[in-house]
Amino acid sequence: MQRKIAFKRLDPDVPVPRYAHDDDAGFDLFARTEVTLAPGERAQVPTGVAMVIPEGCVGLVWDKSGMSQVHGLKTLGGVVDAGYRGEVMVGIVNLGSEPYRIEKHHKVAQMLVQDVLHVDLEEVDELPDSLRGNRGFGSTGK
């Protein structure tokens, strides 16, 4: 199902968000400014766009695969709610061993838009048993 997302460029020079290929899950977001990240450093990278995520949906900001796999850049806190109208910012950390320069107008992240399921939250005294129970990380083996 197709839905429209209205967006506004806050910087007339910034590239518009777009899908690189027709069958891509996410559309690309571009850096409004140049940012250099030292190893271990975090930054907020402005995209130069504000947008209207459709009601009942969320925009999820994800890594660009090449930046993540090759250079160790990881996006942080990438939830854009339907009611937010400010500039989309990309939180990013350099987990690599070398400084990385994000150049102005280069792809910095991708956004996936997904439906949101709202649930009724109910506090209980006990939770029902399950096969897994409370076994956590690593409990399912390798």
N, C-alpha and C positions, 0 to 999 in steps of 0.2 A: 504494500500500500504506500502510495506517495503522499507526503505531507510537505507543505511549504514552510520554510524557515525564512522569516524576514530578517535581514541583517543591515547594519549601517556601518559604513567605513568611517572610522574616526580619524583616519589619515588617508587622504585621497590617493597617496602613492602606494599604499599597501595592497598586495594582490588579494583578490577576493577569495574566500574559502571555496574550494572545489574538489571534486572527486578526480583523482588522476586517471582512473579507469572506470568504465561503466559498472563493473561488478565489484568495486571496492566497497568494503563495509564502512569505512570512515572517510570523511573529507578532510583535506589538508588545511592546517592553520599556519600562518606565516608570521615571522618575527617582525615587529614594528621597528625594533632597534637592534643594534649590534650588542651582543653580550659575550664576554669571555669568562668561562668557568674554569677555575683551577681545580685539580683533583680534590674531591670532598666538598666543594663549594656548591651552595644552592643559590638560585635566583628566581625571580618572577619575570617572565618574558612577556611583554605586552604584545597582543596580536593586531591591535589597531581596528578591531571590529567588536561591535555589540550585536546581540541577536536575540530573537524571540524563539525560545524552545517551545514547541507546542505543548499546551496543557495536557497533562497526563504522561508527559515524556521527560527525559533527562538527557542532557548532553554530557557524555563521558569523554574526557580528554585522555588520550593514550599516547604512548611512545610512537615514534617513527622507527620501524624495525631496524634500519641501517644505523641510525644514530644510537640506538640502544645496544644492538648486538656488536657493532664494530667499535664504538667509542665509549660505551658504558654510561650513556645518558638516560636517566629515568625520570619520567614525569611524576609529579606529586599532587595529591589532592585534587583530582580532576573531575569534580562534579559541578555541572552548571545547571541549576534549577530553572524550571519554567518561569518563575517570577523574577529572575535576575535580569536586569537591563544594562548593567555596566559592561566595561570592556572585558572581553575574555582574556584572562591571564593564564599563562602556562607556568606552573611551578616545576622546576627542573633541578636535578642534582647530577653532578658529574661523579660517577662511581668508577671512572676510568683512572688510569695512571698518568695521563698527560692532560695538559690544559686543552680546552676545546672552545673554539670561537664560533658562536652562532652569528651568522652574518645577517644583516638587515635584509628583509624580504625573502629569506630562505625558509623552507619548511621547518617548523619547529615541533609540531605535534599533529595528531589527527583526532577528530571528534567523531564518535559514534553516537547516534541518537537512538534511544531505546524507550519502550513503554515502561511505565512504572506501575507496580502493583502496590497499592496501599492496603495494609492489613490492620485488623483490630488487635491491639496489644492487650493481653490479659495476664495479670500477675497471678501465679499459682504457688501453692506451698510445695508441691512436688511435681516433677516432670515424669511423663510416662517412660518406661524402659524402651530401649531399642537394641538392635543387634550390636551396634558399635559402642553404645554407652558413652562414657566420658573419656574414652581413650583418644588422645590428641595426636599431635604431629608425629609422623612416623609409624603410627599404629597399624597402617594397612600394608606395611612391608615395602619392598623395593620392586 
